[in-house]
């Protein structure tokens, strides 16, 4: 079972990305460095519900 999660920019709080994760394998909160076009920079994007 893979679950769709949304990734939110840590700076502007916009939801820029969505991805899937395996709940059984990944129990921690996901965090990725991704390019935010609103901040125009690479920022930490965190999983939100
Ligand atoms: Zn941003």
mmCIF file of the protein (N, C-alpha, C, O) and its ligand, coordinates in Angstrom:
data_MODEL
# 
_entry.id   MODEL 
# 
loop_
_entity.id 
_entity.type 
_entity.pdbx_number_of_molecules 
1 polymer     1 
2 non-polymer 1 
# 
_entity_poly.entity_id                      1 
_entity_poly.type                           'polypeptide(L)' 
_entity_poly.nstd_linkage                   no 
_entity_poly.nstd_monomer                   no 
_entity_poly.pdbx_seq_one_letter_code       
;(UNK)(UNK)(UNK)(UNK)(UNK)(UNK)(UNK)(UNK)(UNK)(UNK)(UNK)(UNK)(UNK)(UNK)(UNK)(UNK)
(UNK)(UNK)(UNK)(UNK)(UNK)(UNK)(UNK)(UNK)(UNK)(UNK)(UNK)(UNK)(UNK)(UNK)(UNK)(UNK)
(UNK)(UNK)(UNK)(UNK)(UNK)(UNK)(UNK)(UNK)(UNK)(UNK)(UNK)(UNK)(UNK)(UNK)(UNK)(UNK)
(UNK)
;
_entity_poly.pdbx_seq_one_letter_code_can   XXXXXXXXXXXXXXXXXXXXXXXXXXXXXXXXXXXXXXXXXXXXXXXXX 
_entity_poly.pdbx_strand_id                 A 
# 
loop_
_entity_poly_seq.entity_id 
_entity_poly_seq.num 
_entity_poly_seq.mon_id 
_entity_poly_seq.hetero 
1 1  UNK n 
1 2  UNK n 
1 3  UNK n 
1 4  UNK n 
1 5  UNK n 
1 6  UNK n 
1 7  UNK n 
1 8  UNK n 
1 9  UNK n 
1 10 UNK n 
1 11 UNK n 
1 12 UNK n 
1 13 UNK n 
1 14 UNK n 
1 15 UNK n 
1 16 UNK n 
1 17 UNK n 
1 18 UNK n 
1 19 UNK n 
1 20 UNK n 
1 21 UNK n 
1 22 UNK n 
1 23 UNK n 
1 24 UNK n 
1 25 UNK n 
1 26 UNK n 
1 27 UNK n 
1 28 UNK n 
1 29 UNK n 
1 30 UNK n 
1 31 UNK n 
1 32 UNK n 
1 33 UNK n 
1 34 UNK n 
1 35 UNK n 
1 36 UNK n 
1 37 UNK n 
1 38 UNK n 
1 39 UNK n 
1 40 UNK n 
1 41 UNK n 
1 42 UNK n 
1 43 UNK n 
1 44 UNK n 
1 45 UNK n 
1 46 UNK n 
1 47 UNK n 
1 48 UNK n 
1 49 UNK n 
# 
loop_
_struct_asym.id 
_struct_asym.entity_id 
A 1 
B 2 
# 
loop_
_chem_comp.id 
_chem_comp.type 
_chem_comp.mon_nstd_flag 
UNK 'L-peptide linking' . 
ZN  non-polymer         . 
# 
_pdbx_entity_nonpoly.entity_id   2 
_pdbx_entity_nonpoly.name        ? 
_pdbx_entity_nonpoly.comp_id     ZN 
# 
_pdbx_nonpoly_scheme.asym_id         B 
_pdbx_nonpoly_scheme.entity_id       2 
_pdbx_nonpoly_scheme.mon_id          ZN 
_pdbx_nonpoly_scheme.ndb_seq_num     1 
_pdbx_nonpoly_scheme.pdb_seq_num     101 
_pdbx_nonpoly_scheme.auth_seq_num    101 
_pdbx_nonpoly_scheme.pdb_mon_id      ZN 
_pdbx_nonpoly_scheme.auth_mon_id     ZN 
_pdbx_nonpoly_scheme.pdb_strand_id   A 
_pdbx_nonpoly_scheme.pdb_ins_code    . 
# 
loop_
_atom_site.group_PDB 
_atom_site.id 
_atom_site.type_symbol 
_atom_site.label_atom_id 
_atom_site.label_alt_id 
_atom_site.label_comp_id 
_atom_site.label_asym_id 
_atom_site.label_entity_id 
_atom_site.label_seq_id 
_atom_site.pdbx_PDB_ins_code 
_atom_site.Cartn_x 
_atom_site.Cartn_y 
_atom_site.Cartn_z 
_atom_site.occupancy 
_atom_site.B_iso_or_equiv 
_atom_site.pdbx_formal_charge 
_atom_site.auth_seq_id 
_atom_site.auth_comp_id 
_atom_site.auth_asym_id 
_atom_site.auth_atom_id 
_atom_site.pdbx_PDB_model_num 
ATOM   1   N  N  . UNK A 1 1  ? 0.838  -1.206 0.000  1.00 0.00 ? 1   UNK A N  1 
ATOM   2   C  CA . UNK A 1 1  ? 0.000  0.000  0.000  1.00 0.00 ? 1   UNK A CA 1 
ATOM   3   C  C  . UNK A 1 1  ? 0.869  1.250  0.000  1.00 0.00 ? 1   UNK A C  1 
ATOM   4   O  O  . UNK A 1 1  ? 1.633  1.494  0.934  1.00 0.00 ? 1   UNK A O  1 
ATOM   5   N  N  . UNK A 1 2  ? 0.740  2.019  -1.042 1.00 0.00 ? 2   UNK A N  1 
ATOM   6   C  CA . UNK A 1 2  ? 1.449  3.301  -1.064 1.00 0.00 ? 2   UNK A CA 1 
ATOM   7   C  C  . UNK A 1 2  ? 0.425  4.408  -0.931 1.00 0.00 ? 2   UNK A C  1 
ATOM   8   O  O  . UNK A 1 2  ? -0.656 4.374  -1.520 1.00 0.00 ? 2   UNK A O  1 
ATOM   9   N  N  . UNK A 1 3  ? 0.802  5.377  -0.145 1.00 0.00 ? 3   UNK A N  1 
ATOM   10  C  CA . UNK A 1 3  ? -0.115 6.460  0.168  1.00 0.00 ? 3   UNK A CA 1 
ATOM   11  C  C  . UNK A 1 3  ? 0.367  7.764  -0.447 1.00 0.00 ? 3   UNK A C  1 
ATOM   12  O  O  . UNK A 1 3  ? 1.560  8.068  -0.417 1.00 0.00 ? 3   UNK A O  1 
ATOM   13  N  N  . UNK A 1 4  ? -0.549 8.524  -0.998 1.00 0.00 ? 4   UNK A N  1 
ATOM   14  C  CA . UNK A 1 4  ? -0.179 9.811  -1.585 1.00 0.00 ? 4   UNK A CA 1 
ATOM   15  C  C  . UNK A 1 4  ? -0.026 10.839 -0.466 1.00 0.00 ? 4   UNK A C  1 
ATOM   16  O  O  . UNK A 1 4  ? -0.911 11.010 0.372  1.00 0.00 ? 4   UNK A O  1 
ATOM   17  N  N  . UNK A 1 5  ? 1.111  11.510 -0.477 1.00 0.00 ? 5   UNK A N  1 
ATOM   18  C  CA . UNK A 1 5  ? 1.346  12.574 0.492  1.00 0.00 ? 5   UNK A CA 1 
ATOM   19  C  C  . UNK A 1 5  ? 1.680  13.861 -0.258 1.00 0.00 ? 5   UNK A C  1 
ATOM   20  O  O  . UNK A 1 5  ? 2.192  13.829 -1.377 1.00 0.00 ? 5   UNK A O  1 
ATOM   21  N  N  . UNK A 1 6  ? 1.386  14.969 0.365  1.00 0.00 ? 6   UNK A N  1 
ATOM   22  C  CA . UNK A 1 6  ? 1.654  16.277 -0.218 1.00 0.00 ? 6   UNK A CA 1 
ATOM   23  C  C  . UNK A 1 6  ? 2.867  16.871 0.474  1.00 0.00 ? 6   UNK A C  1 
ATOM   24  O  O  . UNK A 1 6  ? 3.053  16.716 1.681  1.00 0.00 ? 6   UNK A O  1 
ATOM   25  N  N  . UNK A 1 7  ? 3.693  17.556 -0.315 1.00 0.00 ? 7   UNK A N  1 
ATOM   26  C  CA . UNK A 1 7  ? 4.884  18.191 0.239  1.00 0.00 ? 7   UNK A CA 1 
ATOM   27  C  C  . UNK A 1 7  ? 4.685  19.708 0.264  1.00 0.00 ? 7   UNK A C  1 
ATOM   28  O  O  . UNK A 1 7  ? 4.314  20.327 -0.733 1.00 0.00 ? 7   UNK A O  1 
ATOM   29  N  N  . UNK A 1 8  ? 4.942  20.272 1.424  1.00 0.00 ? 8   UNK A N  1 
ATOM   30  C  CA . UNK A 1 8  ? 4.713  21.688 1.645  1.00 0.00 ? 8   UNK A CA 1 
ATOM   31  C  C  . UNK A 1 8  ? 6.037  22.403 1.868  1.00 0.00 ? 8   UNK A C  1 
ATOM   32  O  O  . UNK A 1 8  ? 6.891  21.937 2.622  1.00 0.00 ? 8   UNK A O  1 
ATOM   33  N  N  . UNK A 1 9  ? 6.192  23.538 1.204  1.00 0.00 ? 9   UNK A N  1 
ATOM   34  C  CA . UNK A 1 9  ? 7.399  24.342 1.378  1.00 0.00 ? 9   UNK A CA 1 
ATOM   35  C  C  . UNK A 1 9  ? 7.487  24.849 2.813  1.00 0.00 ? 9   UNK A C  1 
ATOM   36  O  O  . UNK A 1 9  ? 6.508  25.359 3.357  1.00 0.00 ? 9   UNK A O  1 
ATOM   37  N  N  . UNK A 1 10 ? 8.652  24.709 3.418  1.00 0.00 ? 10  UNK A N  1 
ATOM   38  C  CA . UNK A 1 10 ? 8.840  25.145 4.791  1.00 0.00 ? 10  UNK A CA 1 
ATOM   39  C  C  . UNK A 1 10 ? 8.858  26.647 4.953  1.00 0.00 ? 10  UNK A C  1 
ATOM   40  O  O  . UNK A 1 10 ? 8.676  27.149 6.063  1.00 0.00 ? 10  UNK A O  1 
ATOM   41  N  N  . UNK A 1 11 ? 9.074  27.382 3.865  1.00 0.00 ? 11  UNK A N  1 
ATOM   42  C  CA . UNK A 1 11 ? 9.163  28.840 3.971  1.00 0.00 ? 11  UNK A CA 1 
ATOM   43  C  C  . UNK A 1 11 ? 7.849  29.536 3.645  1.00 0.00 ? 11  UNK A C  1 
ATOM   44  O  O  . UNK A 1 11 ? 7.352  30.327 4.446  1.00 0.00 ? 11  UNK A O  1 
ATOM   45  N  N  . UNK A 1 12 ? 7.284  29.250 2.481  1.00 0.00 ? 12  UNK A N  1 
ATOM   46  C  CA . UNK A 1 12 ? 6.058  29.954 2.082  1.00 0.00 ? 12  UNK A CA 1 
ATOM   47  C  C  . UNK A 1 12 ? 4.804  29.148 2.396  1.00 0.00 ? 12  UNK A C  1 
ATOM   48  O  O  . UNK A 1 12 ? 3.689  29.653 2.268  1.00 0.00 ? 12  UNK A O  1 
ATOM   49  N  N  . UNK A 1 13 ? 4.985  27.914 2.801  1.00 0.00 ? 13  UNK A N  1 
ATOM   50  C  CA . UNK A 1 13 ? 3.877  27.032 3.185  1.00 0.00 ? 13  UNK A CA 1 
ATOM   51  C  C  . UNK A 1 13 ? 2.976  26.641 2.017  1.00 0.00 ? 13  UNK A C  1 
ATOM   52  O  O  . UNK A 1 13 ? 1.860  26.161 2.213  1.00 0.00 ? 13  UNK A O  1 
ATOM   53  N  N  . UNK A 1 14 ? 3.467  26.848 0.820  1.00 0.00 ? 14  UNK A N  1 
ATOM   54  C  CA . UNK A 1 14 ? 2.676  26.415 -0.323 1.00 0.00 ? 14  UNK A CA 1 
ATOM   55  C  C  . UNK A 1 14 ? 2.917  24.936 -0.582 1.00 0.00 ? 14  UNK A C  1 
ATOM   56  O  O  . UNK A 1 14 ? 3.994  24.406 -0.308 1.00 0.00 ? 14  UNK A O  1 
ATOM   57  N  N  . UNK A 1 15 ? 1.903  24.290 -1.109 1.00 0.00 ? 15  UNK A N  1 
ATOM   58  C  CA . UNK A 1 15 ? 2.002  22.864 -1.392 1.00 0.00 ? 15  UNK A CA 1 
ATOM   59  C  C  . UNK A 1 15 ? 2.382  22.671 -2.857 1.00 0.00 ? 15  UNK A C  1 
ATOM   60  O  O  . UNK A 1 15 ? 1.553  22.806 -3.757 1.00 0.00 ? 15  UNK A O  1 
ATOM   61  N  N  . UNK A 1 16 ? 3.632  22.357 -3.067 1.00 0.00 ? 16  UNK A N  1 
ATOM   62  C  CA . UNK A 1 16 ? 4.174  22.345 -4.421 1.00 0.00 ? 16  UNK A CA 1 
ATOM   63  C  C  . UNK A 1 16 ? 4.257  20.969 -5.042 1.00 0.00 ? 16  UNK A C  1 
ATOM   64  O  O  . UNK A 1 16 ? 4.215  20.833 -6.264 1.00 0.00 ? 16  UNK A O  1 
ATOM   65  N  N  . UNK A 1 17 ? 4.373  19.961 -4.222 1.00 0.00 ? 17  UNK A N  1 
ATOM   66  C  CA . UNK A 1 17 ? 4.644  18.633 -4.748 1.00 0.00 ? 17  UNK A CA 1 
ATOM   67  C  C  . UNK A 1 17 ? 3.758  17.597 -4.069 1.00 0.00 ? 17  UNK A C  1 
ATOM   68  O  O  . UNK A 1 17 ? 3.301  17.765 -2.939 1.00 0.00 ? 17  UNK A O  1 
ATOM   69  N  N  . UNK A 1 18 ? 3.544  16.540 -4.801 1.00 0.00 ? 18  UNK A N  1 
ATOM   70  C  CA . UNK A 1 18 ? 2.943  15.378 -4.147 1.00 0.00 ? 18  UNK A CA 1 
ATOM   71  C  C  . UNK A 1 18 ? 3.769  14.163 -4.538 1.00 0.00 ? 18  UNK A C  1 
ATOM   72  O  O  . UNK A 1 18 ? 4.365  14.114 -5.614 1.00 0.00 ? 18  UNK A O  1 
ATOM   73  N  N  . UNK A 1 19 ? 3.791  13.209 -3.665 1.00 0.00 ? 19  UNK A N  1 
ATOM   74  C  CA . UNK A 1 19 ? 4.556  11.998 -3.901 1.00 0.00 ? 19  UNK A CA 1 
ATOM   75  C  C  . UNK A 1 19 ? 3.828  10.846 -3.227 1.00 0.00 ? 19  UNK A C  1 
ATOM   76  O  O  . UNK A 1 19 ? 2.789  11.034 -2.594 1.00 0.00 ? 19  UNK A O  1 
ATOM   77  N  N  . UNK A 1 20 ? 4.374  9.683  -3.369 1.00 0.00 ? 20  UNK A N  1 
ATOM   78  C  CA . UNK A 1 20 ? 3.793  8.555  -2.664 1.00 0.00 ? 20  UNK A CA 1 
ATOM   79  C  C  . UNK A 1 20 ? 4.821  8.002  -1.705 1.00 0.00 ? 20  UNK A C  1 
ATOM   80  O  O  . UNK A 1 20 ? 6.026  8.143  -1.911 1.00 0.00 ? 20  UNK A O  1 
ATOM   81  N  N  . UNK A 1 21 ? 4.339  7.383  -0.673 1.00 0.00 ? 21  UNK A N  1 
ATOM   82  C  CA . UNK A 1 21 ? 5.264  6.715  0.230  1.00 0.00 ? 21  UNK A CA 1 
ATOM   83  C  C  . UNK A 1 21 ? 4.651  5.427  0.723  1.00 0.00 ? 21  UNK A C  1 
ATOM   84  O  O  . UNK A 1 21 ? 3.435  5.232  0.729  1.00 0.00 ? 21  UNK A O  1 
ATOM   85  N  N  . UNK A 1 22 ? 5.536  4.573  1.129  1.00 0.00 ? 22  UNK A N  1 
ATOM   86  C  CA . UNK A 1 22 ? 5.148  3.286  1.673  1.00 0.00 ? 22  UNK A CA 1 
ATOM   87  C  C  . UNK A 1 22 ? 5.044  3.417  3.192  1.00 0.00 ? 22  UNK A C  1 
ATOM   88  O  O  . UNK A 1 22 ? 6.054  3.572  3.879  1.00 0.00 ? 22  UNK A O  1 
ATOM   89  N  N  . UNK A 1 23 ? 3.840  3.356  3.700  1.00 0.00 ? 23  UNK A N  1 
ATOM   90  C  CA . UNK A 1 23 ? 3.611  3.563  5.135  1.00 0.00 ? 23  UNK A CA 1 
ATOM   91  C  C  . UNK A 1 23 ? 4.358  2.560  6.007  1.00 0.00 ? 23  UNK A C  1 
ATOM   92  O  O  . UNK A 1 23 ? 4.858  2.911  7.075  1.00 0.00 ? 23  UNK A O  1 
ATOM   93  N  N  . UNK A 1 24 ? 4.430  1.350  5.562  1.00 0.00 ? 24  UNK A N  1 
ATOM   94  C  CA . UNK A 1 24 ? 5.070  0.326  6.386  1.00 0.00 ? 24  UNK A CA 1 
ATOM   95  C  C  . UNK A 1 24 ? 6.574  0.538  6.469  1.00 0.00 ? 24  UNK A C  1 
ATOM   96  O  O  . UNK A 1 24 ? 7.204  0.286  7.496  1.00 0.00 ? 24  UNK A O  1 
ATOM   97  N  N  . UNK A 1 25 ? 7.132  1.011  5.354  1.00 0.00 ? 25  UNK A N  1 
ATOM   98  C  CA . UNK A 1 25 ? 8.576  1.173  5.303  1.00 0.00 ? 25  UNK A CA 1 
ATOM   99  C  C  . UNK A 1 25 ? 9.010  2.527  5.856  1.00 0.00 ? 25  UNK A C  1 
ATOM   100 O  O  . UNK A 1 25 ? 10.058 2.643  6.491  1.00 0.00 ? 25  UNK A O  1 
ATOM   101 N  N  . UNK A 1 26 ? 8.201  3.536  5.609  1.00 0.00 ? 26  UNK A N  1 
ATOM   102 C  CA . UNK A 1 26 ? 8.564  4.899  6.012  1.00 0.00 ? 26  UNK A CA 1 
ATOM   103 C  C  . UNK A 1 26 ? 7.613  5.373  7.099  1.00 0.00 ? 26  UNK A C  1 
ATOM   104 O  O  . UNK A 1 26 ? 6.482  5.771  6.820  1.00 0.00 ? 26  UNK A O  1 
ATOM   105 N  N  . UNK A 1 27 ? 8.069  5.328  8.306  1.00 0.00 ? 27  UNK A N  1 
ATOM   106 C  CA . UNK A 1 27 ? 7.222  5.751  9.417  1.00 0.00 ? 27  UNK A CA 1 
ATOM   107 C  C  . UNK A 1 27 ? 7.527  7.180  9.837  1.00 0.00 ? 27  UNK A C  1 
ATOM   108 O  O  . UNK A 1 27 ? 6.704  7.833  10.478 1.00 0.00 ? 27  UNK A O  1 
ATOM   109 N  N  . UNK A 1 28 ? 8.722  7.670  9.474  1.00 0.00 ? 28  UNK A N  1 
ATOM   110 C  CA . UNK A 1 28 ? 9.083  9.048  9.806  1.00 0.00 ? 28  UNK A CA 1 
ATOM   111 C  C  . UNK A 1 28 ? 8.391  10.017 8.863  1.00 0.00 ? 28  UNK A C  1 
ATOM   112 O  O  . UNK A 1 28 ? 7.913  9.640  7.793  1.00 0.00 ? 28  UNK A O  1 
ATOM   113 N  N  . UNK A 1 29 ? 8.349  11.267 9.283  1.00 0.00 ? 29  UNK A N  1 
ATOM   114 C  CA . UNK A 1 29 ? 7.857  12.329 8.402  1.00 0.00 ? 29  UNK A CA 1 
ATOM   115 C  C  . UNK A 1 29 ? 8.857  12.532 7.274  1.00 0.00 ? 29  UNK A C  1 
ATOM   116 O  O  . UNK A 1 29 ? 10.067 12.592 7.494  1.00 0.00 ? 29  UNK A O  1 
ATOM   117 N  N  . UNK A 1 30 ? 8.330  12.633 6.080  1.00 0.00 ? 30  UNK A N  1 
ATOM   118 C  CA . UNK A 1 30 ? 9.203  12.835 4.934  1.00 0.00 ? 30  UNK A CA 1 
ATOM   119 C  C  . UNK A 1 30 ? 9.638  14.290 4.851  1.00 0.00 ? 30  UNK A C  1 
ATOM   120 O  O  . UNK A 1 30 ? 8.891  15.209 5.189  1.00 0.00 ? 30  UNK A O  1 
ATOM   121 N  N  . UNK A 1 31 ? 10.864 14.467 4.393  1.00 0.00 ? 31  UNK A N  1 
ATOM   122 C  CA . UNK A 1 31 ? 11.349 15.823 4.144  1.00 0.00 ? 31  UNK A CA 1 
ATOM   123 C  C  . UNK A 1 31 ? 12.293 15.785 2.965  1.00 0.00 ? 31  UNK A C  1 
ATOM   124 O  O  . UNK A 1 31 ? 13.222 14.978 2.923  1.00 0.00 ? 31  UNK A O  1 
ATOM   125 N  N  . UNK A 1 32 ? 12.051 16.662 2.006  1.00 0.00 ? 32  UNK A N  1 
ATOM   126 C  CA . UNK A 1 32 ? 12.877 16.709 0.807  1.00 0.00 ? 32  UNK A CA 1 
ATOM   127 C  C  . UNK A 1 32 ? 13.331 18.130 0.550  1.00 0.00 ? 32  UNK A C  1 
ATOM   128 O  O  . UNK A 1 32 ? 12.625 19.090 0.859  1.00 0.00 ? 32  UNK A O  1 
ATOM   129 N  N  . UNK A 1 33 ? 14.519 18.252 -0.019 1.00 0.00 ? 33  UNK A N  1 
ATOM   130 C  CA . UNK A 1 33 ? 14.958 19.548 -0.540 1.00 0.00 ? 33  UNK A CA 1 
ATOM   131 C  C  . UNK A 1 33 ? 14.479 19.641 -1.969 1.00 0.00 ? 33  UNK A C  1 
ATOM   132 O  O  . UNK A 1 33 ? 14.898 18.870 -2.833 1.00 0.00 ? 33  UNK A O  1 
ATOM   133 N  N  . UNK A 1 34 ? 13.591 20.597 -2.208 1.00 0.00 ? 34  UNK A N  1 
ATOM   134 C  CA . UNK A 1 34 ? 13.062 20.747 -3.554 1.00 0.00 ? 34  UNK A CA 1 
ATOM   135 C  C  . UNK A 1 34 ? 12.989 22.213 -3.925 1.00 0.00 ? 34  UNK A C  1 
ATOM   136 O  O  . UNK A 1 34 ? 12.991 23.100 -3.071 1.00 0.00 ? 34  UNK A O  1 
ATOM   137 N  N  . UNK A 1 35 ? 12.924 22.439 -5.235 1.00 0.00 ? 35  UNK A N  1 
ATOM   138 C  CA . UNK A 1 35 ? 12.866 23.818 -5.693 1.00 0.00 ? 35  UNK A CA 1 
ATOM   139 C  C  . UNK A 1 35 ? 11.446 24.346 -5.560 1.00 0.00 ? 35  UNK A C  1 
ATOM   140 O  O  . UNK A 1 35 ? 10.499 23.765 -6.090 1.00 0.00 ? 35  UNK A O  1 
ATOM   141 N  N  . UNK A 1 36 ? 11.313 25.449 -4.847 1.00 0.00 ? 36  UNK A N  1 
ATOM   142 C  CA . UNK A 1 36 ? 10.029 26.120 -4.722 1.00 0.00 ? 36  UNK A CA 1 
ATOM   143 C  C  . UNK A 1 36 ? 10.000 27.300 -5.679 1.00 0.00 ? 36  UNK A C  1 
ATOM   144 O  O  . UNK A 1 36 ? 10.835 28.201 -5.588 1.00 0.00 ? 36  UNK A O  1 
ATOM   145 N  N  . UNK A 1 37 ? 9.045  27.297 -6.591 1.00 0.00 ? 37  UNK A N  1 
ATOM   146 C  CA . UNK A 1 37 ? 9.024  28.377 -7.581 1.00 0.00 ? 37  UNK A CA 1 
ATOM   147 C  C  . UNK A 1 37 ? 8.504  29.677 -6.990 1.00 0.00 ? 37  UNK A C  1 
ATOM   148 O  O  . UNK A 1 37 ? 8.693  30.741 -7.579 1.00 0.00 ? 37  UNK A O  1 
ATOM   149 N  N  . UNK A 1 38 ? 7.860  29.610 -5.848 1.00 0.00 ? 38  UNK A N  1 
ATOM   150 C  CA . UNK A 1 38 ? 7.374  30.820 -5.185 1.00 0.00 ? 38  UNK A CA 1 
ATOM   151 C  C  . UNK A 1 38 ? 8.510  31.488 -4.404 1.00 0.00 ? 38  UNK A C  1 
ATOM   152 O  O  . UNK A 1 38 ? 8.649  32.711 -4.425 1.00 0.00 ? 38  UNK A O  1 
ATOM   153 N  N  . UNK A 1 39 ? 9.309  30.687 -3.723 1.00 0.00 ? 39  UNK A N  1 
ATOM   154 C  CA . UNK A 1 39 ? 10.495 31.204 -3.038 1.00 0.00 ? 39  UNK A CA 1 
ATOM   155 C  C  . UNK A 1 39 ? 11.647 31.389 -4.022 1.00 0.00 ? 39  UNK A C  1 
ATOM   156 O  O  . UNK A 1 39 ? 12.602 32.112 -3.738 1.00 0.00 ? 39  UNK A O  1 
ATOM   157 N  N  . UNK A 1 40 ? 11.558 30.747 -5.158 1.00 0.00 ? 40  UNK A N  1 
ATOM   158 C  CA . UNK A 1 40 ? 12.612 30.727 -6.167 1.00 0.00 ? 40  UNK A CA 1 
ATOM   159 C  C  . UNK A 1 40 ? 13.929 30.257 -5.555 1.00 0.00 ? 40  UNK A C  1 
ATOM   160 O  O  . UNK A 1 40 ? 14.986 30.835 -5.812 1.00 0.00 ? 40  UNK A O  1 
ATOM   161 N  N  . UNK A 1 41 ? 13.856 29.227 -4.761 1.00 0.00 ? 41  UNK A N  1 
ATOM   162 C  CA . UNK A 1 41 ? 15.038 28.665 -4.124 1.00 0.00 ? 41  UNK A CA 1 
ATOM   163 C  C  . UNK A 1 41 ? 14.737 27.234 -3.705 1.00 0.00 ? 41  UNK A C  1 
ATOM   164 O  O  . UNK A 1 41 ? 13.582 26.816 -3.634 1.00 0.00 ? 41  UNK A O  1 
ATOM   165 N  N  . UNK A 1 42 ? 15.790 26.508 -3.434 1.00 0.00 ? 42  UNK A N  1 
ATOM   166 C  CA . UNK A 1 42 ? 15.613 25.185 -2.871 1.00 0.00 ? 42  UNK A CA 1 
ATOM   167 C  C  . UNK A 1 42 ? 15.326 25.311 -1.385 1.00 0.00 ? 42  UNK A C  1 
ATOM   168 O  O  . UNK A 1 42 ? 16.096 25.917 -0.640 1.00 0.00 ? 42  UNK A O  1 
ATOM   169 N  N  . UNK A 1 43 ? 14.233 24.746 -0.973 1.00 0.00 ? 43  UNK A N  1 
ATOM   170 C  CA . UNK A 1 43 ? 13.854 24.805 0.421  1.00 0.00 ? 43  UNK A CA 1 
ATOM   171 C  C  . UNK A 1 43 ? 13.480 23.399 0.893  1.00 0.00 ? 43  UNK A C  1 
ATOM   172 O  O  . UNK A 1 43 ? 13.288 22.486 0.089  1.00 0.00 ? 43  UNK A O  1 
ATOM   173 N  N  . UNK A 1 44 ? 13.385 23.251 2.187  1.00 0.00 ? 44  UNK A N  1 
ATOM   174 C  CA . UNK A 1 44 ? 12.951 21.973 2.745  1.00 0.00 ? 44  UNK A CA 1 
ATOM   175 C  C  . UNK A 1 44 ? 11.441 21.858 2.583  1.00 0.00 ? 44  UNK A C  1 
ATOM   176 O  O  . UNK A 1 44 ? 10.692 22.747 2.985  1.00 0.00 ? 44  UNK A O  1 
ATOM   177 N  N  . UNK A 1 45 ? 11.013 20.766 1.998  1.00 0.00 ? 45  UNK A N  1 
ATOM   178 C  CA . UNK A 1 45 ? 9.589  20.500 1.836  1.00 0.00 ? 45  UNK A CA 1 
ATOM   179 C  C  . UNK A 1 45 ? 9.211  19.345 2.742  1.00 0.00 ? 45  UNK A C  1 
ATOM   180 O  O  . UNK A 1 45 ? 9.849  18.292 2.739  1.00 0.00 ? 45  UNK A O  1 
ATOM   181 N  N  . UNK A 1 46 ? 8.173  19.562 3.508  1.00 0.00 ? 46  UNK A N  1 
ATOM   182 C  CA . UNK A 1 46 ? 7.767  18.552 4.471  1.00 0.00 ? 46  UNK A CA 1 
ATOM   183 C  C  . UNK A 1 46 ? 6.427  17.951 4.098  1.00 0.00 ? 46  UNK A C  1 
ATOM   184 O  O  . UNK A 1 46 ? 5.592  18.573 3.442  1.00 0.00 ? 46  UNK A O  1 
ATOM   185 N  N  . UNK A 1 47 ? 6.262  16.753 4.530  1.00 0.00 ? 47  UNK A N  1 
ATOM   186 C  CA . UNK A 1 47 ? 5.009  16.043 4.310  1.00 0.00 ? 47  UNK A CA 1 
ATOM   187 C  C  . UNK A 1 47 ? 3.867  16.695 5.093  1.00 0.00 ? 47  UNK A C  1 
ATOM   188 O  O  . UNK A 1 47 ? 4.002  17.014 6.274  1.00 0.00 ? 47  UNK A O  1 
ATOM   189 N  N  . UNK A 1 48 ? 2.764  16.880 4.417  1.00 0.00 ? 48  UNK A N  1 
ATOM   190 C  CA . UNK A 1 48 ? 1.540  17.325 5.115  1.00 0.00 ? 48  UNK A CA 1 
ATOM   191 C  C  . UNK A 1 48 ? 0.411  16.377 4.733  1.00 0.00 ? 48  UNK A C  1 
ATOM   192 O  O  . UNK A 1 48 ? 0.490  15.668 3.730  1.00 0.00 ? 48  UNK A O  1 
ATOM   193 N  N  . UNK A 1 49 ? -0.614 16.375 5.526  1.00 0.00 ? 49  UNK A N  1 
ATOM   194 C  CA . UNK A 1 49 ? -1.747 15.479 5.253  1.00 0.00 ? 49  UNK A CA 1 
ATOM   195 C  C  . UNK A 1 49 ? -2.649 16.081 4.178  1.00 0.00 ? 49  UNK A C  1 
ATOM   196 O  O  . UNK A 1 49 ? -3.657 15.478 3.809  1.00 0.00 ? 49  UNK A O  1 
HETATM 197 ZN ZN . ZN  B 2 .  ? 8.261  28.249 -0.947 1.00 0.00 ? 101 ZN  A ZN 1 
# 
